[in-house]
Amino acid sequence: MSDPRATKSPRTIRSFLFAPANHPRKVEKVFGAGADAVILDLEDACAVADKVASRATVVAALQAPRASLGYVRINATDTIWCLRDLDAVIGPWLDGIVLPKVERTEELFLIDWLMAEFERERGLPVGGIDLMPIIETGKGIHALDAIIASGTRMRRLSFGAGDFTRDMGMKWSADEPELAHARGALVLASRVGGLEPPIDTVHIDLADTASFTHSVATGVKFGFQGKLLIHPQQVEPTNRAFIPSEKEVSRAAKIIAAFDAAEDSGSASIQVDGYFIDYPIVEKARAVLAQAQRE
């Protein structure tokens, strides 16, 4: 089984915007919202009666000219729709599959194998289509190390707090402290396992912009690379938050310049604006500049 994790994305994916696959007008408009990637949803946002017919809507949208990456969230492996979802949507127009409610490595093995068979059948590079699991249960969090060690084409994980809090019997609050352990576990396991930083959960209260802003900022602090989104109005503030600001870039450049000058004089620890600076802080500043240049 191939391991395309060695081929990293050339830039971070800050925003994954969902659109229900059974709403053709929303599907048509979603690629113009400015998200780095769009997820056309055949699962939770798609009515049961529309799941089969919506596959054609998805393919037509992905075949049209678009600026964003195009992903499809298929139905879970324990449903009657999963196999035919894959069969219908895999083609040269597809950038990635989003697999919901992953709890076991066997689910990833199965989907990776099926994707590879469809890729071979259709003359596509095996492993070229991304596979992004959503971790959204207690079992999924508990199995993170095994899931990441599965050796599949998976490049990054994503987090779904809606199902996670339901599964765990938690109250999903505005400031989200109950998500801290799961967020930390996802970021840590991804780092140890050699994956890209994960994608943070959606925020569902569209009327509460303050809590959305807090949620985005929390994802940035924890080390996620981007966020799942459910409305176009969430795209711009998310894209802005997940790249270094002008202030952060300026400060990073100042730290590096001051440290380089000090190092030339034989010092490897200095103060800049009252903050202690040594090699780890300088390396972090260099990472800020590198990220800004990628974007």
Beta strands, then each sheet from edge to edge (+ up, - down):
strand 1: 15-20
strand 2: 37-41
strand 3: 69-73
strand 4: 96-99
strand 5: 130-135
strand 6: 158-159
strand 7: 199-200
strand 8: 226-229
strand 9: 270-272
strand 10: 275-277
sheet 1: 6+ 5+ 4+ 3+ 2+ 1+ 8+ 7+
sheet 2: 9+ 10-
end
